[in-house]
Amino acid sequence: MALPGPPPEIWSDIFRLACTDGGETGRSLSLVSQACSECSRTFKLRSIALTGIRQLSRFVDMLQSIDPYDRTTENLFVSN
């Protein structure tokens, strides 16, 4: 299923540029539609902010459950 409008390559550029916050945009994009979720999945984890051991532990569990191709993280912020 493809997104309407521009070709997937353009959508990928848009998602790559949009997913620079702590992960909120990536999560939001995955909820828009199945097509949007599929097209944005490689960017969903691009920038991640984790606060505390609980979030870190849940993040590790989530990483272990997804396709390695979708584990691309460029910016990772971890704090107590």
C-alpha positions as CSV (number, residue, x, y, z in Angstrom):
1,M,0.0,0.0,0.0
2,A,1.5,3.3,-1.0
3,L,0.9,6.8,0.3
4,P,-1.0,9.2,-2.0
5,G,0.8,12.1,-3.6
6,P,4.6,12.1,-4.0
7,P,6.6,8.9,-4.6
8,P,7.9,6.9,-1.7
9,E,11.4,8.4,-2.0
10,I,10.0,11.8,-1.3
11,W,8.0,10.6,1.6
12,S,11.1,8.9,3.0
13,D,13.0,12.2,2.8
14,I,10.1,14.0,4.6
15,F,10.0,11.3,7.4
16,R,13.8,11.4,7.8
17,L,13.7,15.1,8.3
18,A,10.6,15.0,10.5
19,C,11.8,12.3,12.9
20,T,14.4,14.3,14.8
21,D,12.7,14.8,18.1
22,G,12.7,12.3,21.0
23,G,10.6,9.8,19.1
24,E,7.2,11.4,19.3
25,T,6.9,12.1,15.6
26,G,7.9,8.6,14.7
27,R,5.3,7.1,17.0
28,S,2.7,9.6,15.6
29,L,3.5,8.7,12.0
30,S,3.0,5.0,12.7
31,L,-0.6,5.7,13.9
32,V,-1.7,7.7,10.9
33,S,-2.4,4.8,8.5
34,Q,-0.9,1.5,7.6
35,A,0.7,3.0,4.5
36,C,2.3,5.8,6.5
37,S,3.4,3.4,9.2
38,E,5.1,1.2,6.6
39,C,6.8,4.1,4.8
40,S,8.0,5.7,8.0
41,R,9.1,2.6,10.0
42,T,12.8,2.9,9.2
43,F,12.8,6.4,10.6
44,K,10.6,5.8,13.7
45,L,13.6,5.2,15.9
46,R,15.9,7.8,14.3
47,S,16.0,10.1,17.4
48,I,15.2,8.6,20.8
49,A,15.1,10.1,24.3
50,L,15.0,7.7,27.2
51,T,14.5,8.7,30.8
52,G,15.2,6.2,33.5
53,I,16.0,2.5,33.7
54,R,12.4,1.5,33.0
55,Q,12.3,3.2,29.7
56,L,15.7,1.9,28.8
57,S,14.7,-1.6,29.6
58,R,11.5,-1.4,27.6
59,F,13.4,0.1,24.7
60,V,15.9,-2.8,24.7
61,D,13.0,-5.3,24.8
62,M,11.3,-3.5,21.9
63,L,14.5,-3.5,19.8
64,Q,14.9,-7.2,20.3
65,S,11.4,-7.7,18.9
66,I,11.7,-5.8,15.7
67,D,13.4,-6.4,12.4
68,P,17.1,-5.4,12.5
69,Y,16.6,-3.2,9.4
70,D,14.2,-1.0,11.4
71,R,16.6,-0.5,14.3
72,T,18.4,2.6,12.9
73,T,19.0,5.2,15.6
74,E,21.1,8.2,14.8
75,N,20.4,10.2,18.0
76,L,20.1,8.7,21.4
77,F,19.6,10.6,24.6
78,V,19.6,8.7,27.9
79,S,19.2,10.3,31.4
80,N,18.2,9.4,34.9
